[in-house]
Amino acid sequence: MFASPDILVLFAHLAIHRSKINRAMIDAISGLERVVFHDLLETYPDFYIDIEREQALLRRAAFIVFQHPIYWYGAPAIFKHWQDVVLTRGFAYGEGGTALQGKQFALAVSTGGLPDTYRADGIHRYPLEVFLRPFEQMAHFCGMRYLPPLVLQGGHDLPEAVIAAHARRFRQWLEDYRPGKATGAHKE
């Protein structure tokens, strides 16, 4: 089992071997003492999730981050399955479900589409924030404090320098985290 972290980064990417953004982000946070990086697809390629292990990780963390690219307006499928089987009544919500109360939650996401494609006259018709609302509601329902996400858009065509700067921001974002203090993330 893992040591007690302040920060738990839950990660999934369907093609990490082809990723520029998420690979750079992973490399940037590698070795951070207070961070447990947990690749859900690597750990559970068959989707058979060890619920007790996942709940123990959540209990130990003060700050929970979902890191992933946006696929079809949401997270990779394993995140939905993980939510369905791990965030159960009596653990995350409902009578006695206080394990996540007061913890902080945020997203670290990337999109292939440029920011201007996420607006009323763009191909995606809505701002990215609209597609992130289910995560915000999940956090609220479980008693967590939803923090502004760290977002990088236009991933298909970004220069290496922009990706590297974003990865450094991700690392700094996690290094600057202090329990109970809001962590300032932003969209690029």
FIFITOR-346626 format. One record per atom (N, C-alpha, C): residue in three letters; x, y, z. Coordinates in pm, whole numbers, padded with zeros to 5 digits, always signed. Layout:
REM residues N
ALAXYZ
...
***
This chain:
REM residues 188
MET+00085-00118+00000
MET+00000+00000+00000
MET+00089+00124+00000
PHE+00035+00232-00048
PHE+00110+00357-00059
PHE+00125+00426+00075
ALA+00225+00512+00086
ALA+00241+00598+00204
ALA+00129+00702+00202
SER+00114+00771+00312
SER+00009+00874+00320
SER+00048+00998+00242
PRO-00017+01024+00129
PRO+00013+01142+00051
PRO-00080+01257+00089
ASP-00040+01376+00054
ASP-00134+01488+00057
ASP-00216+01487-00071
ILE-00154+01445-00180
ILE-00213+01456-00313
ILE-00219+01320-00381
LEU-00336+01288-00434
LEU-00357+01167-00513
LEU-00394+01210-00654
VAL-00310+01174-00751
VAL-00339+01202-00892
VAL-00385+01072-00955
LEU-00513+01069-00990
LEU-00571+00955-01061
LEU-00564+00986-01210
PHE-00507+00895-01287
PHE-00474+00922-01426
PHE-00527+00812-01517
ALA-00567+00854-01639
ALA-00597+00758-01745
ALA-00579+00827-01879
HIS-00524+00751-01973
HIS-00505+00797-02110
HIS-00508+00673-02198
LEU-00586+00677-02303
LEU-00603+00559-02387
LEU-00483+00530-02477
ALA-00399+00628-02499
ALA-00282+00609-02586
ALA-00165+00692-02534
ILE-00123+00664-02413
ILE-00017+00744-02350
ILE+00111+00742-02433
HIS+00136+00635-02505
HIS+00257+00627-02588
HIS+00258+00732-02700
ARG+00141+00786-02733
ARG+00133+00891-02836
ARG+00110+01030-02776
SER+00098+01038-02647
SER+00067+01165-02581
SER+00190+01252-02566
LYS+00173+01379-02597
LYS+00279+01476-02570
LYS+00249+01546-02437
ILE+00126+01593-02422
ILE+00089+01673-02305
ILE+00091+01591-02177
ASN+00015+01484-02173
ASN+00006+01406-02050
ASN+00136+01337-02014
ARG+00212+01294-02113
ARG+00343+01234-02085
ARG+00434+01339-02021
ALA+00435+01462-02073
ALA+00517+01569-02015
ALA+00471+01601-01873
MET+00340+01599-01849
MET+00288+01626-01715
MET+00330+01517-01617
ILE+00324+01393-01660
ILE+00365+01281-01574
ILE+00513+01293-01540
ASP+00594+01318-01642
ASP+00738+01332-01619
ASP+00767+01447-01522
ALA+00692+01555-01534
ALA+00716+01673-01450
ALA+00688+01647-01302
ILE+00593+01560-01272
ILE+00560+01536-01131
ILE+00626+01411-01074
SER+00698+01341-01158
SER+00767+01220-01113
SER+00861+01253-00997
GLY+00848+01177-00891
GLY+00937+01196-00776
GLY+00891+01296-00673
LEU+00778+01364-00696
LEU+00729+01456-00593
LEU+00689+01376-00470
GLU+00745+01409-00357
GLU+00724+01333-00234
GLU+00580+01323-00188
ARG+00508+01429-00197
ARG+00373+01433-00141
ARG+00266+01384-00239
VAL+00309+01335-00354
VAL+00215+01297-00459
VAL+00220+01147-00485
VAL+00102+01085-00488
VAL+00089+00948-00537
VAL+00024+00959-00675
PHE+00097+00912-00776
PHE+00046+00908-00912
PHE-00008+00768-00935
HIS-00133+00759-00977
HIS-00201+00630-00987
HIS-00266+00617-01124
ASP-00205+00538-01211
ASP-00254+00516-01347
ASP-00360+00406-01342
LEU-00484+00445-01359
LEU-00595+00349-01347
LEU-00592+00242-01456
LEU-00559+00279-01578
LEU-00556+00178-01686
LEU-00439+00082-01672
GLU-00328+00131-01620
GLU-00214+00043-01597
GLU-00243-00054-01483
THR-00308-00003-01379
THR-00340-00086-01262
THR-00455-00181-01289
TYR-00553-00136-01365
TYR-00674-00216-01390
TYR-00704-00228-01540
PRO-00617-00292-01617
PRO-00643-00303-01761
PRO-00770-00382-01792
ASP-00811-00466-01699
ASP-00932-00546-01716
ASP-01056-00480-01652
PHE-01037-00360-01594
PHE-01143-00283-01529
PHE-01194-00348-01399
TYR-01125-00450-01349
TYR-01162-00508-01220
TYR-01092-00428-01111
ILE-01164-00331-01058
ILE-01108-00235-00965
ILE-01112-00288-00822
ASP-01001-00275-00753
ASP-00991-00311-00612
ASP-01050-00196-00531
ILE-01176-00209-00498
ILE-01251-00102-00433
ILE-01190-00063-00299
GLU-01154-00160-00218
GLU-01096-00130-00087
GLU-00966-00053-00101
ARG-00883-00091-00196
ARG-00756-00020-00219
ARG-00782+00125-00261
GLU-00875+00142-00354
GLU-00905+00277-00404
GLU-00963+00365-00292
GLN-01051+00309-00213
GLN-01109+00387-00103
GLN-01003+00421+00001
ALA-00909+00332+00026
ALA-00799+00360+00119
ALA-00713+00474+00066
LEU-00685+00475-00062
LEU-00608+00585-00122
LEU-00681+00718-00106
LEU-00810+00716-00129
LEU-00889+00839-00115
LEU-00892+00888+00029
ARG-00903+00797+00124
ARG-00905+00837+00266
ARG-00776+00908+00305
ARG-00663+00865+00249
ARG-00533+00921+00286
ARG-00504+01057+00222
ALA-00569+01088+00112
ALA-00539+01211+00037
ALA-00622+01328+00085
ALA-00561+01445+00085
ALA-00632+01569+00114
ALA-00676+01637-00016
PHE-00602+01613-00123
PHE-00627+01675-00253
PHE-00630+01563-00357
ILE-00740+01554-00431
ILE-00760+01449-00531
ILE-00767+01517-00668
VAL-00685+01469-00760
VAL-00680+01526-00895
VAL-00710+01416-00995
PHE-00800+01444-01088
PHE-00822+01357-01203
PHE-00742+01417-01318
GLN-00645+01344-01370
GLN-00567+01389-01485
GLN-00599+01302-01604
HIS-00644+01367-01712
HIS-00678+01293-01833
HIS-00705+01388-01949
PRO-00698+01336-02071
PRO-00746+01414-02184
PRO-00898+01404-02189
ILE-00959+01500-02255
ILE-01103+01495-02276
ILE-01130+01411-02402
TYR-01207+01304-02385
TYR-01250+01219-02496
TYR-01401+01229-02507
TRP-01451+01262-02621
TRP-01595+01268-02642
TRP-01666+01338-02525
TYR-01612+01453-02486
TYR-01673+01541-02387
TYR-01669+01487-02245
GLY-01581+01397-02218
GLY-01568+01343-02084
GLY-01432+01277-02064
ALA-01423+01198-01961
ALA-01299+01129-01925
ALA-01295+00992-01991
PRO-01177+00929-01996
PRO-01171+00790-02040
PRO-01267+00704-01957
ALA-01322+00601-02018
ALA-01428+00520-01958
ALA-01394+00466-01820
ILE-01269+00437-01793
ILE-01234+00381-01663
ILE-01267+00477-01550
PHE-01264+00609-01576
PHE-01301+00703-01471
PHE-01448+00688-01432
LYS-01535+00670-01529
LYS-01677+00651-01499
LYS-01697+00521-01421
HIS-01632+00417-01466
HIS-01643+00289-01395
HIS-01588+00302-01253
TRP-01475+00368-01240
TRP-01413+00391-01108
TRP-01511+00465-01017
GLN-01573+00571-01070
GLN-01671+00646-00990
GLN-01786+00554-00948
ASP-01836+00475-01041
ASP-01951+00388-01012
ASP-01923+00287-00901
VAL-01803+00230-00898
VAL-01776+00124-00802
VAL-01703+00171-00676
VAL-01633+00284-00682
VAL-01556+00332-00566
VAL-01633+00434-00483
LEU-01702+00524-00548
LEU-01773+00632-00476
LEU-01912+00583-00437
THR-01915+00493-00343
THR-02039+00425-00306
THR-02111+00493-00190
ARG-02240+00460-00182
ARG-02322+00506-00069
ARG-02262+00449+00059
GLY-02255+00532+00160
GLY-02196+00489+00286
GLY-02046+00515+00292
PHE-01984+00540+00178
PHE-01843+00579+00174
PHE-01831+00724+00129
ALA-01884+00755+00012
ALA-01867+00889-00046
ALA-01990+00978-00029
TYR-02104+00919-00002
TYR-02227+00998+00012
TYR-02328+00915+00091
GLY-02439+00977+00123
GLY-02545+00909+00195
GLY-02510+00892+00343
GLU-02593+00819+00413
GLU-02573+00798+00556
GLU-02437+00734+00581
GLY-02357+00799+00661
GLY-02223+00750+00693
GLY-02120+00773+00584
GLY-02160+00829+00472
GLY-02069+00848+00358
GLY-01993+00979+00365
THR-01904+00988+00462
THR-01832+01113+00484
THR-01682+01103+00457
ALA-01637+00997+00394
ALA-01492+00976+00374
ALA-01426+01086+00293
LEU-01501+01154+00207
LEU-01442+01256+00121
LEU-01476+01399+00164
GLN-01554+01410+00271
GLN-01596+01542+00321
GLN-01476+01633+00344
GLY-01480+01753+00286
GLY-01377+01853+00309
GLY-01251+01838+00227
LYS-01237+01728+00154
LYS-01119+01713+00068
LYS-01131+01805-00052
GLN-01019+01839-00111
GLN-01021+01924-00229
GLN-01009+01836-00353
PHE-01075+01880-00460
PHE-01079+01804-00584
PHE-01057+01898-00701
ALA-00979+01854-00799
ALA-00959+01933-00920
ALA-00930+01842-01038
LEU-00944+01900-01155
LEU-00914+01832-01279
LEU-00787+01891-01340
ALA-00708+01806-01404
ALA-00595+01849-01486
ALA-00621+01784-01621
VAL-00681+01860-01712
VAL-00729+01803-01838
VAL-00670+01875-01959
SER-00674+01803-02070
SER-00628+01859-02196
SER-00731+01826-02304
THR-00732+01911-02406
THR-00818+01886-02521
THR-00735+01895-02648
GLY-00779+01822-02750
GLY-00718+01836-02881
GLY-00764+01964-02948
GLY-00891+02001-02922
GLY-00949+02119-02984
GLY-00899+02248-02922
LEU-00889+02349-03005
LEU-00848+02482-02959
LEU-00959+02547-02875
PRO-00924+02644-02792
PRO-01026+02710-02710
PRO-01142+02767-02790
ASP-01116+02823-02910
ASP-01226+02883-02986
ASP-01322+02781-03046
THR-01290+02652-03038
THR-01385+02549-03080
THR-01484+02516-02970
TYR-01456+02562-02849
TYR-01543+02541-02733
TYR-01618+02670-02700
ARG-01705+02710-02789
ARG-01793+02825-02767
ARG-01916+02809-02856
ALA-02015+02895-02838
ALA-02144+02879-02905
ALA-02131+02866-03057
ASP-02039+02938-03118
ASP-02024+02930-03263
ASP-01913+02835-03306
GLY-01857+02761-03212
GLY-01751+02664-03243
GLY-01808+02526-03266
ILE-01725+02437-03312
ILE-01768+02301-03346
ILE-01826+02226-03226
HIS-01779+02257-03104
HIS-01827+02187-02985
HIS-01947+02256-02919
ARG-01981+02376-02965
ARG-02103+02450-02930
ARG-02111+02504-02788
TYR-02030+02457-02697
TYR-02037+02500-02557
TYR-01896+02523-02503
PRO-01885+02606-02401
PRO-01755+02622-02335
PRO-01713+02491-02268
LEU-01585+02468-02258
LEU-01534+02346-02196
LEU-01592+02326-02056
GLU-01612+02435-01983
GLU-01664+02426-01846
GLU-01795+02350-01839
VAL-01877+02359-01943
VAL-02004+02286-01946
VAL-01980+02135-01942
PHE-01878+02089-02012
PHE-01849+01946-02016
PHE-01783+01897-01887
LEU-01731+01990-01809
LEU-01666+01953-01682
LEU-01763+01955-01564
ARG-01884+02002-01585
ARG-01981+02013-01475
ARG-02013+01881-01405
PRO-02020+01768-01475
PRO-02045+01642-01401
PRO-01938+01615-01294
PHE-01813+01652-01321
PHE-01707+01634-01221
PHE-01727+01729-01104
GLU-01766+01852-01136
GLU-01793+01949-01031
GLU-01908+01900-00942
GLN-02012+01846-01005
GLN-02126+01795-00928
GLN-02087+01673-00846
MET-02003+01585-00903
MET-01954+01469-00828
MET-01884+01515-00700
ALA-01796+01613-00715
ALA-01723+01666-00599
ALA-01821+01722-00497
HIS-01915+01801-00542
HIS-02014+01860-00451
HIS-02096+01752-00380
PHE-02142+01655-00455
PHE-02225+01549-00399
PHE-02151+01469-00293
CYS-02019+01455-00311
CYS-01936+01380-00216
CYS-01879+01468-00105
GLY-01918+01595-00103
GLY-01873+01684+00004
GLY-01733+01739-00016
MET-01681+01728-00138
MET-01547+01781-00165
MET-01557+01925-00215
ARG-01449+01995-00202
ARG-01439+02132-00252
ARG-01379+02128-00392
TYR-01456+02171-00491
TYR-01412+02170-00630
TYR-01328+02294-00657
LEU-01206+02272-00701
LEU-01115+02381-00733
LEU-01110+02403-00883
PRO-01072+02523-00926
PRO-01062+02548-01071
PRO-00967+02449-01137
PRO-01003+02400-01254
PRO-00920+02301-01322
PRO-00795+02362-01385
LEU-00697+02277-01408
LEU-00579+02313-01486
LEU-00604+02255-01625
VAL-00610+02342-01725
VAL-00652+02302-01859
VAL-00551+02349-01963
LEU-00523+02262-02058
LEU-00445+02301-02176
LEU-00523+02254-02298
GLN-00553+02348-02387
GLN-00632+02316-02505
GLN-00549+02330-02633
GLY-00595+02264-02737
GLY-00527+02270-02867
GLY-00408+02178-02875
GLY-00414+02068-02802
GLY-00301+01979-02787
GLY-00243+01920-02914
HIS-00320+01913-03019
HIS-00269+01853-03142
HIS-00161+01936-03210
ASP-00164+02065-03187
ASP-00073+02152-03262
ASP+00014+02242-03175
LEU+00031+02210-03049
LEU+00107+02298-02961
LEU+00257+02276-02976
PRO+00334+02385-02971
PRO+00480+02371-02973
PRO+00529+02305-02844
GLU+00641+02236-02854
GLU+00700+02169-02738
GLU+00721+02265-02621
ALA+00758+02389-02649
ALA+00784+02486-02542
ALA+00657+02515-02462
VAL+00543+02520-02528
VAL+00415+02544-02459
VAL+00380+02424-02372
ILE+00400+02305-02425
ILE+00372+02182-02349
ILE+00465+02173-02228
ALA+00592+02203-02247
ALA+00688+02199-02136
ALA+00651+02301-02029
ALA+00609+02420-02070
ALA+00569+02522-01973
ALA+00445+02477-01896
HIS+00352+02411-01964
HIS+00232+02360-01897
HIS+00269+02252-01797
ALA+00359+02163-01834
ALA+00404+02057-01743
ALA+00470+02118-01619
ARG+00549+02222-01637
ARG+00610+02290-01521
ARG+00503+02354-01433
ARG+00399+02411-01495
ARG+00286+02469-01417
ARG+00215+02361-01337
PHE+00197+02245-01397
PHE+00133+02134-01327
PHE+00216+02095-01204
ARG+00344+02081-01222
ARG+00431+02047-01110
ARG+00422+02154-01002
GLN+00432+02280-01042
GLN+00427+02391-00945
GLN+00292+02394-00874
TRP+00185+02367-00948
TRP+00050+02363-00893
TRP+00043+02261-00780
LEU+00101+02144-00803
LEU+00100+02040-00699
LEU+00198+02073-00586
GLU+00313+02126-00618
GLU+00410+02164-00514
GLU+00354+02272-00422
ASP+00276+02363-00479
ASP+00221+02475-00401
ASP+00101+02436-00316
TYR+00046+02317-00340
TYR-00072+02275-00265
TYR-00042+02264-00116
ARG-00131+02320-00037
ARG-00129+02307+00108
ARG-00270+02270+00151
PRO-00286+02168+00236
PRO-00421+02129+00279
PRO-00500+02248+00332
GLY-00624+02258+00283
GLY-00713+02363+00327
GLY-00698+02493+00251
LYS-00595+02506+00170
LYS-00572+02630+00095
LYS-00606+02604-00052
ALA-00682+02695-00111
ALA-00719+02678-00252
ALA-00593+02682-00338
THR-00591+02597-00437
THR-00481+02590-00531
THR-00524+02659-00658
GLY-00451+02757-00702
GLY-00490+02835-00819
GLY-00452+02770-00949
ALA-00546+02711-01018
ALA-00523+02656-01150
ALA-00592+02747-01251
HIS-00564+02725-01375
HIS-00627+02806-01476
HIS-00624+02736-01610
LYS-00697+02797-01702
LYS-00707+02743-01839
LYS-00608+02818-01926
GLU-00542+02744-02014
GLU-00449+02807-02108
GLU-00506+02802-02248
***
